[in-house]
């Protein structure tokens, strides 16, 4: 298959500046509705990636997302949500972005052009063959990500990727590629839009499914979530009340004693 960077293809729409706001919103929404179906086409590939990832996590490994720009930020967001949601250690799921933490808030565009820096950034975490690395790049051509994945392969570290261009260099060098072909963006080349949405959906699927499979969810509840604010504490009380069929006072007392939904349910049943 010859490689064509579809994410840079010309938009199906023109004269956008002449359209009304309602017409623009309808155009964007129409395009967005196609993204979930594009992701659905990759469920088998996502499943294969997750099965390998879970094996790595169960053997003491960690998950690393690595990307630049929007792709990198999405990885950082997904990684940062795992400790409060699933109660895992902060180093189990890691988001690495070209340009470092500064690039989360402010675009550092040339950071993605250094093919050596991605691997260097991974080495700061003592990356090893027990871990799993997911390269995120809509184009599938980002040097920062490509360099990291190439070095992972050379060091026998399993890799996956999330990209939106079939036949891209990134998808070819990864062992577990996920390629969500979303087509041209409404604004030509603005891959923060449909491509970004596709990446976010896949990241949701990867982290959520993996956390369920390693035992961080009971029934449909986040029993290992961190009780770090009023919203989460209230959610915890409701879970304990429901699971144990007890009143609010009893649930509160159990949570104060054990500071854990899982332990409150376990010992509340004993």
N, C-alpha and C positions, 0 to 999 in steps of 0.2 A: 504494500500500500504506500503510495507516494504521500509525503507529509505536506499538508496544507494547514496553515495556521487559521483555523476557522474563527477563532476568537478575535482575529483582526479583520475578518471579512466585512465588507460594506453593509451597513444597516439596511434592513428591508424598508425603512422609512426615510423620507427626505423632507426638507423644508420644515423641520421641527419648530424652528423659531416663529413660523407663521401660524402654528396651530394654537388652539385655545387650551387652557389648562385642563379642562375636562377631557378633551381629545387626547392630550398627552398622558393623562392618568389612565385612560382606557387602553391606550397602546401599551404602556408599561405593564399594566395588569394582565392584559392578554398574553404578553410574552412570558410573564412570570408564571402563569398557569401551566405552561408547558414544562417547567423545570422539574417538578415532582415526577412527571411521567418519564422524563429523561433519566432521572435517578433510578426509577423503577427498573429501567432496562439494565441497570448495572448491579442489581441485587445479588446475583450469583457471584460476581467479582468481589463485592463488598463482603459477602459471607465468607469467601475463601480467605480474604485478608483477616477478618475477625478471628476465624478459627486459629490461624497461625499466631495472631496477637495474643489470644487467650492462653495458648500453650506457653508463650514466652512469659506472660505475666505470672502464670502458675508455677513457673520455674524460677521465680525471683527476678524476672526482667522488668524493664520499664518501657513506657511508650514515649516516643519523641515525635513531635510535629516540627517540621522545619520549612520555612517559606519566607517570602519577602512581600512587602506592601500589604495589600488586602489579604492575600493568602496567608501571610505570616501572622497578621493580626487575628484572623479567624482561628488559627491554631492556638494562639495564646489565649483567646477567649475560652475556647473549649477546654483547654488544659486547666485554666484557672477556676473553672466551675466544678471540677471533679472533687477537690477536697471538701468544700462545704456541702455538696450534694450527696456524695457517697462516703464521706469520712475517711478517704484514703490519704496517705502521706503526700505532702506537696511535691515530692520528687518522683511520684509514680507516673504521673502524666505531665509532660514538659512541653512547653511551647517556646520555640526558638525562632526569632525573627532577624532577618538581615538588618544590621545597623544597631542591634541591641534594643534595650528598653525605650530609648529615645524615639525609635522608629514606630513605637506603638501609637504615639500621639502625633508625631510630626513626620511627614514623608521624607525619607532619605533615599532617594531614587537610585543613586549610583552604588548603594550598598549591595544591590543584587548582582552586580557585574563581576564580583570577585569569586572565582571558582574555588579558591583555597579556603576562604573564610568560613564557609558552611561547615566543613570538616573540622576546622580549628575550633569552632564554637561547640560542636558536639564533643570534642575531646576534653573540653573544660568540665564535662559531666562524667568523665571516665567511661565513655560509651564502650560497650562490649557486646560479644555475640549473644548474650542472654537478652539483650534489649531488642526493640522493634522501632524502626524509623519510618515515618510517613512523610514523604516530600509533597508539599502542596504548591502547585503552580498552575494557574489557569492555562498559560501558554504551553507548558511542558518544556520550556527552553531556558528557564532562568539559571544562569551559571552558578549562582550561590547554592541552589538546590541540587543541580546536577552534580557539582563537585562533591557535595556531601554524600549523595547516594552512591556515586562511583566508589568513593573511599569506603563506604559501608560494605559494599559488595566485595571489595578487595580484602576486607577484614572479617568476612563471614558473618556480617550483621544483617539479618533479614530486613527487607525494605518493601514498603508499599508506596503508592502515590495517589493523589487526587488531581486530575487534570481534565481539561475540556477539549483537548485536541487529539483525535485518533492518530496513532502512528508517530506521536511526538517522541523526541529523544528521551524524555523522562519516563514515559510509559514503556519504552523498550528496555531500559536498564533496570527497572524495578521487577522484583519477583512477584509482587502482588499489586498490579496496576488497577486503578479504578478510573475509567475514562467516561465522563458524563458529557456527551456532545449536546450542548445547549444551543448551538448556532450563533449567528451574529447578534451583537448587542444592539439595543435601540439606538444608543449613541455609539458609533463605530469605535470598537476597541476598548470601550469602558467596561472591562471585565470585573469590576466591583459589583456589577448588576447581576445578570443571570448566572454568570460563572461563579460569582461570589455566593449567590444564594444556593447554587448546587453544592458548592464546597461545604457550606454551613450545614446543609441537610445531611450530607454524607458524614461529616464530623459528628453530628448528633447521633447518627446511627452507630458509628464506630464506638464512641465512648460509652454510650448508654447500653448497648448490647454487651460490650465487653464487661462493664461493671455488673450487669445482671448475671452474666455467666460465671464471674468469679465470686458471686455470693453477696453482693453489696445491696441487694433488694430482696425484700420478703413480701410475697404476694404482689402488690403493686406499690408498696410503700418504701420510702427512703429511710430505712431503719438505722442506717449508720450516719445520717446527716449530722453536721456539726450544729450545735444549738447556740449560734453566735449572735442572734438578734431576736426581737420580739416575734417577728413573723414566723421564723423557724421554730421557736419555742412553742408558739401556739399550735403550729402544725404537729409538733411532737406530742403535745398533750392530746390532741384529737386522735392521733394514731393509737396512742396507748389506751385511751378511753374505748375506742372501737374494738381493738384487738382483745382487750381484757374484759370488756363490758363492765367498766367501772366508772365512777363519777369523776368530775374534774379534780376534786381535792385529792383523791387517791392517786390519780395519774400524775398530778403535780408533785406529790410526795415521792413517788417512785423515781421520777425524773431528777428531782433534787438529790436523791440518794445515789443514783447510778450515773447521772449525766450522760445517758445513752438510751435511745429508744429501744434498741435491740436488748440491752440488759434489763431495762425496765419491764419489757414484755416477758423475757425469760424468767426473771425472778418473781414477777407478779403472778405468774402461773404456778409457781412452786409452792 
